[in-house]
């Protein structure tokens, strides 16, 4: 990645749909930086005393955090669509079936783990901004999961997908930290 320059994300896209299109197009040409991202996360998670970590099974283009398994107790999610779309948490090893999104997930009967037992939540996205605003895929799953979460939230992405400012809705739950191949940094606070 050394010597590689990427144009800054545009500042004037009209809505989340346009930002999603930009993020998907940008992501398509990026190298895999999973090893660098995991190296920074490993140091960060130890520094905050994390034991139980909500992670995600990576989709194409997302940094893969699976290498943290074994050093930390990783949990993963299952997307439920009825009666209201939501995520449930399960042991990492229980993810044995392919979800409709294309990532491994636990089967329907897998034992659930309460969010209150999680120290750190690692969140994927199409993009983040420097304030920790997350541009997800449009389902709102994490925005329904995270209100009231007392642990540490970390957005995991590639540096090229961190924008100056993304559109934010009232229900969006920004993360406190951003993890990229450049390390883990605090999200900016303020307006």
C-alpha positions in Angstrom: 0.0 0.0 0.0 3.0 2.3 0.4 3.1 5.0 -2.3 -0.5 4.3 -3.2 -2.6 7.5 -3.2 -6.4 7.6 -3.3 -8.5 10.6 -4.0 -10.3 12.0 -1.0 -14.0 10.9 -0.8 -16.3 13.5 -2.3 -17.9 16.0 0.1 -21.1 16.7 -1.8 -22.9 13.5 -2.4 -26.7 14.0 -2.0 -27.8 11.1 0.1 -26.9 7.7 1.6 -27.7 5.9 -1.6 -25.1 7.9 -3.5 -22.5 7.4 -0.7 -23.2 3.7 -0.8 -22.5 3.6 -4.5 -19.3 5.6 -4.0 -18.2 3.2 -1.2 -18.9 0.1 -3.2 -17.0 1.4 -6.3 -14.1 2.5 -4.1 -13.9 -0.7 -2.2 -13.8 -2.8 -5.4 -10.3 -1.5 -6.2 -8.7 -1.7 -2.8 -6.1 -4.3 -1.6 -6.8 -6.6 1.4 -5.4 -4.9 4.5 -6.9 -7.4 7.0 -3.5 -8.3 8.5 -2.7 -4.7 9.2 -6.1 -3.9 10.6 -6.0 -7.0 12.9 -2.5 -6.1 14.2 -3.8 -2.7 15.3 -7.0 -4.2 16.8 -5.0 -6.8 18.7 -3.0 -4.0 20.5 -6.1 -1.9 21.1 -8.3 -4.7 22.4 -5.5 -5.7 24.9 -5.1 -2.0 26.0 -8.8 -1.8 26.9 -8.9 -5.2 28.6 -11.3 -6.8 26.2 -12.2 -10.4 26.8 -15.5 -10.9 24.9 -15.7 -9.2 21.5 -18.6 -8.9 19.1 -17.0 -9.3 15.7 -18.4 -10.0 12.2 -18.0 -12.5 9.5 -16.4 -10.5 6.7 -18.1 -9.9 3.4 -16.0 -9.3 0.3 -14.1 -6.1 0.6 -14.4 -5.9 4.4 -11.3 -6.3 6.6 -11.5 -9.9 8.0 -11.1 -9.9 11.8 -11.3 -13.7 12.2 -7.6 -13.9 13.1 -8.5 -12.5 16.5 -10.4 -15.7 17.3 -8.5 -17.6 20.0 -6.9 -14.5 21.5 -10.3 -13.1 22.5 -13.7 -14.7 22.9 -15.3 -13.7 19.6 -19.0 -13.6 19.1 -20.8 -13.2 15.8 -24.3 -12.3 14.7 -27.3 -13.8 13.0 -29.7 -11.6 11.2 -33.3 -12.2 12.0 -36.0 -10.6 9.9 -39.3 -11.3 11.6 -41.2 -9.8 13.3 -38.7 -6.9 13.3 -35.2 -7.0 11.7 -32.6 -7.5 14.5 -29.3 -9.2 15.2 -28.8 -11.9 17.8 -25.3 -12.8 19.2 -23.8 -16.2 19.2 -20.5 -18.0 19.8 -18.0 -17.5 16.9 -17.7 -21.2 16.2 -21.4 -21.6 15.8 -21.4 -19.8 12.4 -21.9 -22.7 10.1 -24.4 -21.7 7.5 -24.4 -19.1 4.7 -26.6 -16.0 5.3 -28.5 -14.3 2.6 -25.8 -11.6 2.6 -23.1 -14.2 1.8 -21.3 -14.4 5.2 -21.3 -17.3 7.6 -23.8 -17.1 10.4 -25.1 -19.4 13.2 -28.1 -21.6 12.5 -31.5 -20.7 13.8 -31.3 -22.7 17.0 -27.8 -21.6 18.2 -27.7 -20.4 21.8 -27.8 -16.7 22.2 -25.4 -14.5 24.1 -26.5 -11.3 25.7 -25.1 -8.0 24.4 -24.6 -6.9 28.0 -21.7 -9.5 28.3 -19.7 -7.9 25.4 -16.7 -5.7 26.2 -16.1 -4.4 22.6 -18.2 -4.4 19.5 -16.3 -4.4 16.1 -18.6 -3.1 13.4 -18.3 -3.5 9.6 -19.7 -0.9 7.2 -19.4 0.4 3.7 -17.8 3.5 5.0 -17.3 5.6 8.2 -16.6 9.3 8.7 -14.1 10.8 11.1 -16.8 11.4 13.7 -17.6 7.6 13.8 -20.8 7.8 11.7 -21.4 4.5 10.1 -22.7 4.0 6.6 -24.2 0.5 6.7 -25.9 -1.5 4.0 -29.3 -0.1 4.7 -30.9 -2.7 7.0 -30.5 -0.8 10.3 -29.5 -4.0 12.1 -26.6 -2.5 14.2 -28.6 0.7 14.8 -31.3 -1.4 16.5 -28.7 -3.5 18.4 -26.5 -0.8 19.9 -28.7 1.8 21.7 -27.8 1.4 25.4 -24.7 -0.7 24.7 -22.2 0.2 27.5 -19.1 -1.3 25.9 -16.6 0.1 23.4 -17.6 0.5 19.8 -15.0 0.2 17.0 -15.7 0.8 13.3 -13.5 -1.4 11.1 -12.7 -0.3 7.6 -10.1 0.6 5.1 -8.6 4.1 5.4 -9.8 5.0 1.9 -13.4 4.5 3.1 -13.2 7.1 5.9 -14.9 10.3 4.8 -14.9 13.8 6.4 -18.6 13.7 6.9 -21.4 11.2 6.0 -25.1 11.9 6.2 -26.5 10.9 9.7 -30.0 10.1 10.7 -31.3 10.4 14.2 -31.3 6.6 14.8 -27.7 6.2 13.6 -25.3 5.0 16.3 -21.8 6.4 15.7 -18.7 4.4 16.9 -16.2 5.7 19.4 -13.1 4.4 17.6 -12.1 3.7 14.0 -9.7 0.8 13.0 -8.0 0.9 9.7 -4.7 -0.3 8.3 -3.2 2.9 9.8 -4.2 1.8 13.4 -7.0 2.5 15.8 -7.9 6.1 16.5 -10.6 7.9 18.5 -13.5 9.2 16.4 -13.7 13.0 16.5 -16.3 14.5 18.9 -18.4 17.5 18.3 -20.7 18.7 15.5 
